[in-house]
């Protein structure tokens, strides 16, 4: 009995990389904030064996949580909420600055480096069943960026 409980407790520690609902989440993180800041972004890599769709997100750290896309529109970078984000089989989707990301809006308190933000991703499988996947995202410094490829398009 004791071993079973310990095993369950250990399993709970690794939920950030859990493969529940056919969704694998790697390297989840949230950008830290300054005291008056009420929005920030969460980033991670998503992959699925059979293909799923992210249909929503929530967090106790924020009043509103949305999946956003940054895209060029007529030469201007625009951000918009997307109601659904497909994660196709064998094609990982990277949520990163300047691309798809999770937007945390109306933050309850500032987020400092080292804090952990729980996120719930609503995942719809091919059979239209929706499950929640809990992700624990570590807060990184406000200036944190992943190793990015700095190629810029310049119009001449």
Protein Blocks (a to p, Z undefined) as FASTA:
>chain_A
ZZmmmmmmmmmmmmmmccghhiacehiacddddfklcbdcdddddddfkopadfbdcdfk
bmbdcddddddeehiacddddfbdcddehiacdddehiacdddehifbdcdehiacdddd
ddddfkopacddddddddddfklccdddddddddZZ
